[in-house]
Every structure is written in structure tokens, then in C-alpha cells.
Amino acid sequence: MALGRIPTIISPMSDPKPLLRVLVHGWGLSPELACRIIMTRDALRCEGRPLIFQVISGRRTAEDQAELRRRGRPAAPPDRSTHVPCPGSDYATGVDMKPIPEQQESWILLGTAAESQGLRWGGGTPRIQGIPKDAAHFDLGPKDCG
């Protein structure tokens, strides 16, 4: 269960190979999602905006996802959550991350950089002052198990 895991810090200097392994094998993220996270880090660095951010949640079981909903967290139902792998897959296509420090400018930097690398920021939730309600959520798009 990823809910109690220690966050993984992603800095401008993080070595991409071990980082990729941690994201895929430690957090249960799809290789494509893991690569796009690293590409987001690289895009920020190339823009001269080296932002530190951290992964705080990755793959979840359907039970974990349902429990988050019961606790009132902004969480999709398990069958629609990108944190819950599709049947026959071991990987999530959604991740929760947050910038360090957690300031409006940092959120916007992280979110727009992630979007520039093909990630969906906020899971489609409404935006207030440019920041989605579920700002920590990033994914490859709506869940499609078809």
C-alpha cells in the first residue's frame, strides 16, 4: 500500500536511472508515467526553474482507494481511479506529487511543466486561480481499461 510510504524527493540533480526504478518498482507507476515525471523535472531544469518536488502517493488497491473516499478525501471511485491499476496490470497511471515549498507559484510551475510533458494536472477537477482542486494529482489521462 502506497499510503504510508515515505515520500520520494525529486530534485534537479536526481540520477534518472535509480529514480525510474523507484517510481516504477517502489511506487507502482507505469513506466510511461515515471518517464514523464522525470521529463517534467528536466523541463523545469532546462527552463532555469529547478524545482524540488516529491511523490506522495502512487499505486493503490481498490480497497485503499475506497477507504480514502470514506475518509472524505477527493478520490475517484476505484473503478475510475488512475491510482488503481486496470485488471491484468501492475501499474498505476496516476500519481500524487507536491512541490517544495508548497506555494502557489511552485504549484503552477509544477503543474504547467507536467502538462507540457503530456500529463493531466488535477484529474480534471475545477481550477481556482489556475490551480486544480486536486492539485497534487497527475495522470496520463482518464482511466481506460479497455
Order of alpha helices (4+ residues) and beta strands (2+ residues): beta-alpha-alpha-beta-alpha-beta-alpha-beta-beta-beta-beta
